[in-house]
Amino acid sequence: MKKLFTLLIAGLIGTGFAYGQCTPDPQYKLPGIYPDSATGMPPAFATYEYSMVFTAVIPYDTILPPLPNKIKIDSIGVLEVLGLPEGFTAQPNTVSGFWHGGTSGCMLISGTATEDQVGTYPLQFKLAGYAGGFGIPIPYTIEFYSLTVYSAEAYGIDDKSRNPLGLSAQPNPFAENTTLVFRPAGNGFYDIAVYDLMGRLLSRDQVVVTAGGTIYHPLTGNLQPGTYLCVVRNRETRQASTLRLVKN
């Protein structure tokens, strides 16, 4: 069983501290954790609420050496989560923090960091698995996830006065698509650009708007799970708002 638990538990996280409101993403069918360790956790921005969801797909059975045949997985769950910034919580969608074999579960990580908490936080997840009805926990610790907190000031999104257009996204974070909402300060052409955290332009749209109303602009595209910056700018006046977008 250790080999399969190493494969699954090395990406499966949750916590029994509190009951979280999240829903497993139904697009994932194969055993594992999504996003995986290669994708990692999207970063947080100081003074902005952080929220992300892991989806875990638990295999039905596994191999437990030296037994020759597969045995049923009873459950896998988390005993303790270490390393989150102060004020952050990790909440599974079950009271116990465990998920039965052959089912899917999820965990919500949320919180709001301060500028004093800017930095990278290596995380440890203390897990346990049960199989074959033996009632003996198999412990495992994973240490290859981390949460990075960026300075909102450095990205120009720390001051609400820097959002003169009242830019928001509904929903945010989002799983597939989201809608940008803003109130233009004047008539004219507005550019809507999305950048990654390296400053690379990923998409650009243009809309013609009239002042005095609320603009609802669907944002679609092939964004991978992660964190992005969206900038809406009046082409003539250069007045702009910046928004952090998170795709789960």
C-alpha positions in Angstrom: 0.0 0.0 0.0 2.9 2.4 0.6 3.7 2.8 -3.1 0.1 3.9 -3.9 -0.2 6.0 -0.8 3.0 7.7 -1.7 1.6 8.5 -5.1 -1.8 9.7 -3.8 -1.1 11.1 -0.4 1.9 13.0 -1.8 -0.7 15.2 -3.4 -3.8 14.9 -1.2 -4.4 17.4 1.5 -7.1 18.5 3.9 -7.6 19.1 7.6 -9.9 18.0 10.4 -9.7 21.4 12.1 -12.9 22.8 10.6 -15.6 22.0 8.1 -15.1 23.8 4.8 -17.6 24.9 2.1 -16.2 23.6 -1.1 -17.2 21.2 -3.9 -14.9 18.7 -5.7 -14.4 19.6 -9.3 -16.3 16.9 -11.3 -13.9 17.2 -14.3 -11.3 15.2 -12.4 -11.7 11.4 -12.6 -8.3 9.9 -12.1 -6.9 9.3 -8.6 -4.8 12.2 -7.4 -4.9 15.8 -6.3 -5.7 18.8 -8.4 -3.8 21.1 -8.9 -0.9 18.8 -8.6 2.5 19.5 -7.1 3.9 20.6 -10.4 1.3 23.3 -10.8 1.4 24.2 -7.2 -0.7 26.7 -5.2 -1.6 30.1 -6.7 0.1 32.9 -4.7 -1.7 35.2 -2.3 -1.6 39.0 -2.3 -1.3 40.9 0.9 -4.6 42.7 2.1 -6.6 40.7 -0.5 -8.8 37.7 0.5 -7.2 34.4 -0.6 -9.3 31.4 -1.5 -8.4 28.2 -3.4 -9.8 24.7 -3.6 -8.0 21.4 -3.9 -9.9 18.4 -5.4 -8.8 14.9 -4.3 -9.8 11.7 -6.1 -9.3 8.7 -3.8 -8.6 5.3 -5.5 -10.8 2.4 -4.6 -8.0 -0.1 -3.8 -4.3 -0.5 -3.6 -1.4 -3.0 -3.2 -0.2 -3.6 0.3 3.1 -5.6 0.2 3.7 -8.4 1.0 0.0 -9.2 0.2 -0.3 -10.4 -3.4 -3.7 -9.0 -4.1 -5.2 -5.5 -4.1 -7.1 -4.5 -0.9 -9.8 -1.9 -0.5 -8.8 1.6 0.7 -10.9 2.5 3.7 -10.1 6.2 3.9 -7.3 8.8 3.5 -7.2 12.1 5.4 -5.1 14.7 7.2 -4.1 14.9 10.8 -2.4 18.3 10.8 -1.4 21.2 8.6 1.7 23.1 9.4 3.2 26.3 8.0 0.2 28.4 6.8 0.5 32.1 7.5 -1.2 33.2 10.7 -4.9 33.7 10.1 -5.2 31.2 7.2 -7.3 28.1 7.5 -7.4 24.7 5.7 -10.9 23.2 5.7 -12.0 19.9 4.1 -15.6 19.3 3.0 -16.0 16.5 5.6 -16.1 16.9 9.4 -13.4 14.3 10.0 -11.1 15.5 7.3 -11.0 11.9 5.8 -12.4 10.7 2.5 -13.5 7.1 1.7 -11.8 5.0 -1.0 -13.5 5.5 -4.4 -14.8 8.9 -3.6 -13.8 12.6 -4.3 -13.3 15.3 -1.7 -12.0 18.8 -1.6 -10.3 21.3 0.7 -10.6 25.0 0.9 -7.6 27.1 1.9 -8.4 30.7 2.7 -7.3 33.8 4.6 -6.1 37.4 4.2 -2.4 38.1 4.5 -0.9 41.4 5.7 2.0 43.2 4.1 4.1 42.0 7.1 3.4 38.4 6.0 4.9 38.8 2.5 7.2 35.8 1.8 7.1 32.1 1.0 5.7 29.6 3.4 6.8 25.9 3.0 3.9 23.7 4.1 3.8 20.3 5.8 0.7 18.0 5.7 0.5 15.2 8.2 -1.6 12.5 6.7 -2.8 9.0 7.4 -4.4 6.2 5.4 -6.4 3.2 6.3 -6.9 0.1 4.1 -8.2 -3.5 4.3 -10.2 -2.9 7.4 -7.1 -3.4 9.6 -7.6 -0.2 11.5 -3.9 0.6 11.6 -3.0 4.1 10.3 -0.2 4.5 7.8 1.3 7.9 8.4 2.8 10.1 5.7 4.1 13.7 5.5 4.3 15.8 2.3 6.5 18.8 2.1 6.6 19.9 -1.5 3.7 22.5 -1.4 4.3 26.1 -0.5 2.2 29.3 -0.3 3.8 32.5 -1.5 2.4 35.9 -0.4 3.2 38.8 -2.7 3.1 42.5 -1.7 0.0 44.2 -3.1 1.9 47.5 -3.0 4.5 46.1 -5.3 1.8 45.2 -7.8 0.0 48.5 -7.5 -3.2 47.0 -6.1 -2.8 47.9 -2.4 -4.8 51.2 -2.5 -8.5 51.2 -3.3 -8.0 54.6 -4.8 -6.1 52.8 -7.5 -9.4 51.2 -8.6 -11.2 54.2 -9.9 -13.3 52.1 -12.2 -14.6 49.8 -9.4 -13.2 46.8 -11.2 -14.3 43.4 -9.9 -14.8 39.9 -11.2 -17.8 37.6 -10.6 -16.9 35.0 -9.5 -13.3 35.3 -8.3 -11.7 32.8 -7.8 -13.3 31.0 -10.7 -13.2 27.5 -12.2 -14.0 28.1 -15.8 -15.1 31.6 -16.8 -15.7 34.8 -15.0 -17.3 38.2 -15.8 -15.5 41.5 -15.3 -17.6 44.3 -13.8 -16.7 48.0 -13.9 -18.2 51.5 -14.1 -16.5 53.6 -16.8 -15.6 57.1 -15.8 -16.0 58.4 -19.4 -17.0 57.5 -22.9 -14.6 55.8 -25.2 -12.4 52.8 -25.9 -11.3 50.6 -23.0 -8.6 48.0 -23.2 -8.9 44.8 -21.1 -5.6 43.0 -20.7 -4.7 39.9 -18.7 -1.1 39.3 -17.6 0.7 36.5 -15.8 2.8 37.3 -12.7 5.9 37.6 -14.9 4.3 40.5 -16.7 3.6 38.7 -20.0 0.5 39.7 -21.9 -1.8 36.7 -22.3 -4.9 38.3 -23.8 -6.3 41.7 -24.8 -9.8 42.8 -25.6 -11.3 46.2 -26.5 -14.8 47.5 -25.6 -16.6 50.7 -26.5 -18.5 52.0 -23.5 -20.6 54.9 -22.3 -20.1 56.5 -18.9 -22.9 56.2 -16.3 -23.6 52.5 -16.6 -22.1 49.3 -15.3 -20.2 47.2 -17.8 -20.4 43.4 -17.7 -17.7 41.8 -19.8 -17.3 38.0 -19.9 -13.7 36.9 -19.6 -13.0 33.6 -21.4 -9.8 31.9 -22.6 -7.5 29.0 -22.0 -6.0 30.2 -18.7 -4.4 27.5 -16.7 -5.1 27.3 -12.9 -3.1 30.1 -11.3 -3.1 33.8 -10.4 -3.2 36.6 -13.0 -3.5 40.4 -13.2 -6.3 42.1 -15.2 -5.9 45.7 -16.2 -8.8 47.8 -17.6 -7.6 51.1 -19.1 -9.3 54.0 -20.9 -7.3 54.4 -24.0 -7.6 58.2 -24.1 -7.4 59.3 -20.5 -5.2 56.3 -19.4 -7.3 55.9 -16.3 -7.0 52.3 -15.2 -7.9 49.7 -12.6 -6.0 46.5 -11.7 -7.5 43.3 -10.4 -6.1 40.1 -9.2 -7.7 37.0 -10.8 -7.5 33.5 -9.5 -8.4 30.5 -11.5 -8.8 27.2 -9.6 
